[in-house]
Amino acid sequence: MSIRLERVEAAHDVRVLDSAETFEMSKDGDEPEPEGTLSIITLNGEDGIQIAGTATALHRWLHRAQAHLTAKTGGPRILCVLDLSTNHLPRNVCDALDSYYGVTAHDTEYGWFLHVPSMLSEHRDHHADTVPDAVWRLWEYANDFGALYIRLDRDADRVDALPSWDW
């Protein structure tokens, strides 16, 4: 996965009303991009910056940028939490989530708050036989996006990239 960072010139003037309106997400860049590539473009009326990459690569880049900003400014650490449906786990796994050795999960009113281990490969070495495969899939998916926690909620959306069960 790669990120391309480049300076771009504005095609037209942009009136900046607030910082949230200076960003544009695009699937179409100035040059043809490989399938699945997105761009984040910021403009201030004169010039800007374009960050291009896959959705996963952009999430990782933004997560790293946020961590560096926190370190440089001494600001508060903001955690990345992935929001998923409880249906991404079989019911029997979901019902016993906090009882698996190697899994840290906290029961909530409508689901679970699941910690994502920071060193997945090392965690797998120590807990390969005690953590269900469905949990490993969630952890790997969350890790791809830099999430430190997963909020499993019965009303959250399902993600096509993960298996799901109806229960």
ABEGO torsion letter per residue (X at the ends): XBBBBBBBBBABBBBBABAAAABBBBABBABBBBBGBBBBBBBAGABBBBBBEBAAAAAAAAAAAAAAAAAAAGBBBBBBBBBBBAAABBAAAAAAAAABBGBBBBBBAAEBBBBBBABAAAAAAAAAAABBAAAAAAAAAAAAAGBABBBBBAABBBBAABBBBBX
